Amino acid sequence: MDLKDLYLRQRISAAAAAAATSPEARLAHRQLAAGYASRIADFDAPNEERYSSTALKGTSEALVVSPPLDGSRGEVAQ
């Protein structure tokens, strides 16, 4: 998975945690977001999968995601 996909999944998980209606769902999504944040921090492109949603040019699935603007690594507090 490329870095853009990791940032996207981390942001989606963090948003899902914020919108969760139960403590269990909130915790599960926070853990997912933290896992993605850890993978982002330890990202090593040669060892990551070669699939990228941005490779699907001309489709609605091609996304560009930038890192957090506040300089953080995207961690979610538990």
OpenMM code with the backbone's topology and positions (N, CA, C; nanometers):
from openmm import Vec3, app, unit

residues = "MET ASP LEU LYS ASP LEU TYR LEU ARG GLN ARG ILE SER ALA ALA ALA ALA ALA ALA ALA THR SER PRO GLU ALA ARG LEU ALA HIS ARG GLN LEU ALA ALA GLY TYR ALA SER ARG ILE ALA ASP PHE ASP ALA PRO ASN GLU GLU ARG TYR SER SER THR ALA LEU LYS GLY THR SER GLU ALA LEU VAL VAL SER PRO PRO LEU ASP GLY SER ARG GLY GLU VAL ALA GLN".split()
positions = [
    Vec3(0.0862, -0.1171, 0.0000),
    Vec3(0.0000, 0.0000, 0.0000),
    Vec3(0.0902, 0.1225, 0.0000),
    Vec3(0.0596, 0.2198, -0.0846),
    Vec3(0.1466, 0.3364, -0.0902),
    Vec3(0.1097, 0.4366, 0.0194),
    Vec3(0.1937, 0.5369, 0.0332),
    Vec3(0.1787, 0.6338, 0.1416),
    Vec3(0.0472, 0.7100, 0.1328),
    Vec3(0.0047, 0.7440, 0.0127),
    Vec3(-0.1225, 0.8163, -0.0033),
    Vec3(-0.2390, 0.7329, 0.0477),
    Vec3(-0.2381, 0.6032, 0.0183),
    Vec3(-0.3449, 0.5155, 0.0658),
    Vec3(-0.3435, 0.5042, 0.2183),
    Vec3(-0.2246, 0.4981, 0.2765),
    Vec3(-0.2148, 0.4907, 0.4220),
    Vec3(-0.2728, 0.6163, 0.4875),
    Vec3(-0.2379, 0.7348, 0.4326),
    Vec3(-0.2933, 0.8590, 0.4873),
    Vec3(-0.4460, 0.8617, 0.4730),
    Vec3(-0.4962, 0.8180, 0.3599),
    Vec3(-0.6405, 0.8162, 0.3384),
    Vec3(-0.7088, 0.7257, 0.4398),
    Vec3(-0.6601, 0.6056, 0.4550),
    Vec3(-0.7214, 0.5112, 0.5487),
    Vec3(-0.7106, 0.5600, 0.6922),
    Vec3(-0.5985, 0.6246, 0.7259),
    Vec3(-0.5833, 0.6775, 0.8614),
    Vec3(-0.6855, 0.7868, 0.8878),
    Vec3(-0.7044, 0.8754, 0.7917),
    Vec3(-0.8018, 0.9846, 0.8081),
    Vec3(-0.9446, 0.9324, 0.8149),
    Vec3(-0.9768, 0.8333, 0.7334),
    Vec3(-1.1109, 0.7741, 0.7370),
    Vec3(-1.1359, 0.7072, 0.8716),
    Vec3(-1.0375, 0.6345, 0.9220),
    Vec3(-1.0524, 0.5680, 1.0514),
    Vec3(-1.0673, 0.6696, 1.1648),
    Vec3(-0.9906, 0.7771, 1.1592),
    Vec3(-1.0017, 0.8812, 1.2624),
    Vec3(-1.1391, 0.9478, 1.2579),
    Vec3(-1.1896, 0.9729, 1.1385),
    Vec3(-1.3231, 1.0328, 1.1254),
    Vec3(-1.4308, 0.9368, 1.1742),
    Vec3(-1.4147, 0.8090, 1.1431),
    Vec3(-1.5119, 0.7097, 1.1892),
    Vec3(-1.5099, 0.6993, 1.3412),
    Vec3(-1.3923, 0.7112, 1.4017),
    Vec3(-1.3826, 0.7091, 1.5482),
    Vec3(-1.4558, 0.8289, 1.6080),
    Vec3(-1.4388, 0.9438, 1.5472),
    Vec3(-1.5046, 1.0649, 1.5976),
    Vec3(-1.6559, 1.0561, 1.5836),
    Vec3(-1.7035, 0.9857, 1.4825),
    Vec3(-1.8475, 0.9755, 1.4575),
    Vec3(-1.9110, 0.8525, 1.5215),
    Vec3(-1.8313, 0.7661, 1.5812),
    Vec3(-1.8837, 0.6414, 1.6378),
    Vec3(-1.9828, 0.6693, 1.7502),
    Vec3(-2.0844, 0.5868, 1.7556),
    Vec3(-2.1877, 0.6053, 1.8577),
    Vec3(-2.1693, 0.5133, 1.9775),
    Vec3(-2.0800, 0.4166, 1.9677),
    Vec3(-2.0564, 0.3273, 2.0819),
    Vec3(-1.9084, 0.3305, 2.1186),
    Vec3(-1.8783, 0.3053, 2.2455),
    Vec3(-1.7380, 0.3026, 2.2876),
    Vec3(-1.6571, 0.1952, 2.2149),
    Vec3(-1.7200, 0.0816, 2.1858),
    Vec3(-1.6505, -0.0270, 2.1170),
    Vec3(-1.6100, 0.0135, 1.9754),
    Vec3(-1.7021, 0.0766, 1.9041),
    Vec3(-1.6732, 0.1214, 1.7676),
    Vec3(-1.5671, 0.2305, 1.7692),
    Vec3(-1.5780, 0.3220, 1.8654),
    Vec3(-1.4802, 0.4308, 1.8764),
    Vec3(-1.3400, 0.3739, 1.8983),
    Vec3(-1.3290, 0.2770, 1.9899),
    Vec3(-1.1995, 0.2163, 2.0188),
    Vec3(-1.1450, 0.1413, 1.8971),
    Vec3(-1.2301, 0.0658, 1.8303),
    Vec3(-1.1859, -0.0107, 1.7134),
    Vec3(-1.1318, 0.0822, 1.6049),
    Vec3(-1.2035, 0.1912, 1.5781),
    Vec3(-1.1581, 0.2851, 1.4748),
    Vec3(-1.0332, 0.3607, 1.5180),
    Vec3(-1.0215, 0.3928, 1.6467),
    Vec3(-0.8996, 0.4578, 1.6960),
    Vec3(-0.7798, 0.3657, 1.6810),
    Vec3(-0.8004, 0.2372, 1.7085),
    Vec3(-0.6914, 0.1411, 1.6942),
    Vec3(-0.6498, 0.1264, 1.5477),
    Vec3(-0.7481, 0.1237, 1.4590),
    Vec3(-0.7161, 0.1189, 1.3159),
    Vec3(-0.6358, 0.2424, 1.2752),
    Vec3(-0.6821, 0.3611, 1.3178),
    Vec3(-0.6127, 0.4859, 1.2837),
    Vec3(-0.4704, 0.4849, 1.3390),
    Vec3(-0.4535, 0.4359, 1.4613),
    Vec3(-0.3204, 0.4303, 1.5212),
    Vec3(-0.2303, 0.3331, 1.4452),
    Vec3(-0.2870, 0.2231, 1.3988),
    Vec3(-0.2105, 0.1272, 1.3206),
    Vec3(-0.1633, 0.1873, 1.1889),
    Vec3(-0.2534, 0.2605, 1.1226),
    Vec3(-0.2140, 0.3273, 0.9983),
    Vec3(-0.1093, 0.4344, 1.0251),
    Vec3(-0.1237, 0.5084, 1.1351),
    Vec3(-0.0256, 0.6115, 1.1699),
    Vec3(0.1113, 0.5487, 1.1945),
    Vec3(0.1124, 0.4315, 1.2560),
    Vec3(0.2382, 0.3612, 1.2792),
    Vec3(0.3015, 0.3183, 1.1472),
    Vec3(0.2202, 0.2680, 1.0553),
    Vec3(0.2728, 0.2289, 0.9243),
    Vec3(0.3250, 0.3501, 0.8475),
    Vec3(0.2579, 0.4649, 0.8623),
    Vec3(0.3035, 0.5880, 0.7968),
    Vec3(0.4394, 0.6291, 0.8536),
    Vec3(0.4524, 0.6234, 0.9854),
    Vec3(0.5778, 0.6619, 1.0504),
    Vec3(0.6923, 0.5698, 1.0102),
    Vec3(0.6624, 0.4430, 0.9887),
    Vec3(0.7646, 0.3445, 0.9544),
    Vec3(0.7692, 0.3133, 0.8052),
    Vec3(0.7093, 0.3989, 0.7236),
    Vec3(0.6950, 0.3697, 0.5804),
    Vec3(0.8293, 0.3461, 0.5133),
    Vec3(0.8361, 0.2367, 0.4412),
    Vec3(0.9552, 0.2011, 0.3641),
    Vec3(0.9052, 0.1576, 0.2269),
    Vec3(0.9061, 0.2478, 0.1319),
    Vec3(0.8453, 0.2244, 0.0007),
    Vec3(0.8861, 0.0935, -0.0667),
    Vec3(1.0116, 0.0542, -0.0683),
    Vec3(1.0475, -0.0705, -0.1373),
    Vec3(0.9809, -0.1939, -0.0768),
    Vec3(0.9465, -0.1896, 0.0508),
    Vec3(0.8860, -0.3059, 0.1157),
    Vec3(0.7337, -0.3009, 0.1189),
    Vec3(0.6747, -0.1937, 0.0728),
    Vec3(0.5297, -0.1827, 0.0689),
    Vec3(0.4761, -0.2457, -0.0583),
    Vec3(0.3484, -0.2774, -0.0571),
    Vec3(0.2836, -0.3328, -0.1753),
    Vec3(0.2894, -0.2325, -0.2893),
    Vec3(0.2829, -0.2798, -0.4101),
    Vec3(0.2921, -0.1923, -0.5262),
    Vec3(0.1573, -0.1399, -0.5723),
    Vec3(0.0463, -0.1872, -0.5148),
    Vec3(-0.0854, -0.1383, -0.5544),
    Vec3(-0.1038, 0.0044, -0.5060),
    Vec3(-0.1662, 0.0862, -0.5885),
    Vec3(-0.1986, 0.2231, -0.5508),
    Vec3(-0.3294, 0.2627, -0.6156),
    Vec3(-0.4185, 0.3211, -0.5382),
    Vec3(-0.5454, 0.3667, -0.5965),
    Vec3(-0.5206, 0.4787, -0.6972),
    Vec3(-0.4075, 0.5477, -0.6851),
    Vec3(-0.3783, 0.6549, -0.7804),
    Vec3(-0.3390, 0.5980, -0.9160),
    Vec3(-0.3099, 0.4680, -0.9220),
    Vec3(-0.2745, 0.4056, -1.0491),
    Vec3(-0.3974, 0.3847, -1.1369),
    Vec3(-0.5152, 0.4008, -1.0809),
    Vec3(-0.6395, 0.3820, -1.1545),
    Vec3(-0.6777, 0.5128, -1.2221),
    Vec3(-0.5948, 0.5584, -1.3103),
    Vec3(-0.6149, 0.6873, -1.3761),
    Vec3(-0.7453, 0.6886, -1.4543),
    Vec3(-0.8133, 0.8000, -1.4481),
    Vec3(-0.9375, 0.8151, -1.5216),
    Vec3(-1.0574, 0.7563, -1.4509),
    Vec3(-1.0411, 0.7132, -1.3249),
    Vec3(-1.1550, 0.6596, -1.2501),
    Vec3(-1.1843, 0.7507, -1.1331),
    Vec3(-1.3008, 0.7327, -1.0759),
    Vec3(-1.3386, 0.8131, -0.9595),
    Vec3(-1.2611, 0.7693, -0.8361),
    Vec3(-1.1872, 0.6585, -0.8448),
    Vec3(-1.1127, 0.6084, -0.7305),
    Vec3(-0.9745, 0.6699, -0.7182),
    Vec3(-0.9309, 0.7457, -0.8167),
    Vec3(-0.7992, 0.8072, -0.8107),
    Vec3(-0.8043, 0.9253, -0.7140),
    Vec3(-0.7304, 0.9161, -0.6033),
    Vec3(-0.7348, 1.0165, -0.4986),
    Vec3(-0.5953, 1.0694, -0.4710),
    Vec3(-0.5892, 1.1938, -0.4314),
    Vec3(-0.4629, 1.2522, -0.3876),
    Vec3(-0.4846, 1.2964, -0.2440),
    Vec3(-0.4012, 1.2462, -0.1543),
    Vec3(-0.4155, 1.2763, -0.0122),
    Vec3(-0.2835, 1.3321, 0.0365),
    Vec3(-0.2893, 1.4417, 0.1081),
    Vec3(-0.1669, 1.5022, 0.1599),
    Vec3(-0.1544, 1.4709, 0.3088),
    Vec3(-0.0342, 1.4811, 0.3637),
    Vec3(-0.0150, 1.4584, 0.5060),
    Vec3(-0.0855, 1.5658, 0.5881),
    Vec3(-0.1053, 1.5423, 0.7183),
    Vec3(-0.1694, 1.6425, 0.8037),
    Vec3(-0.0943, 1.7758, 0.7971),
    Vec3(-0.1670, 1.8839, 0.7945),
    Vec3(-0.1066, 2.0164, 0.7821),
    Vec3(-0.0436, 2.0656, 0.9114),
    Vec3(-0.0799, 2.0041, 1.0238),
    Vec3(-0.0283, 2.0512, 1.1511),
    Vec3(0.1085, 1.9934, 1.1853),
    Vec3(0.1676, 1.9159, 1.0932),
    Vec3(0.2999, 1.8603, 1.1172),
    Vec3(0.2995, 1.7333, 1.1975),
    Vec3(0.1826, 1.6883, 1.2426),
    Vec3(0.1751, 1.5649, 1.3196),
    Vec3(0.1885, 1.4446, 1.2277),
    Vec3(0.2023, 1.3284, 1.2879),
    Vec3(0.2107, 1.2071, 1.2079),
    Vec3(0.0733, 1.1427, 1.1957),
    Vec3(-0.0304, 1.2055, 1.2450),
    Vec3(-0.1651, 1.1538, 1.2286),
    Vec3(-0.2100, 1.0593, 1.3370),
    Vec3(-0.1416, 1.0576, 1.4529),
    Vec3(-0.1819, 0.9679, 1.5601),
    Vec3(-0.3169, 1.0107, 1.6168),
    Vec3(-0.3881, 0.9138, 1.6709),
    Vec3(-0.5157, 0.9389, 1.7365),
    Vec3(-0.5010, 0.9023, 1.8825),
    Vec3(-0.5326, 0.9936, 1.9712),
    Vec3(-0.5230, 0.9678, 2.1145),
    Vec3(-0.6323, 0.8692, 2.1563),
    Vec3(-0.5961, 0.7815, 2.2494),
    Vec3(-0.6951, 0.6832, 2.2972),
    Vec3(-0.7455, 0.7216, 2.4327),
] * unit.nanometer
topology = app.Topology()
chain = topology.addChain("A")
for resn in residues:
    res = topology.addResidue(resn, chain)
    for name in ("N", "CA", "C"):
        topology.addAtom(name, app.Element.getBySymbol(name[0]), res)
